[in-house]
Amino acid sequence: MITPGSSFKDNLQRLPSIESVERIELVDKSGLIVALIENQPGKQGSLAVYQYLKGCFGMLDANAARHGLEIFGEHTADARNRPGAHPNIDRLIDITNGAEPLAVTVVARPVR
């Protein structure tokens, strides 16, 4: 369970594995992919959060975005103080401020 006030590191340990995920696609209401989060170093924390939000909320709306900001913990404050430094957190902030909700598509890694 994610608890408000927990560190991002602690919250990340509570999220489902991303081992089978290749990427996440964020899709606007017209069906256009507006962002990708790849399963690669430096993006895996965001990938885990967005996968979790998809599982809990089905899409990235204001409720999901607020919860995501709690999960990102101390990184949320840093993102608010340095816009552009954390684009995957900035996106959640934008949605909580009224930006359009996004669909989340989890793309699995090919089975080998």
Secondary structure, DSSP 8 states (H G I E B T S, - for coil): ---TT--HHHHHHTS---TTEEEEEEE-TTS-EEEEEESSTTTHHHHHHHHHHHHHHSEE-HHHHHHHHHHTTHHHHHHHHSTTS-HHHHHHHHHHTT---EEEEEEE----
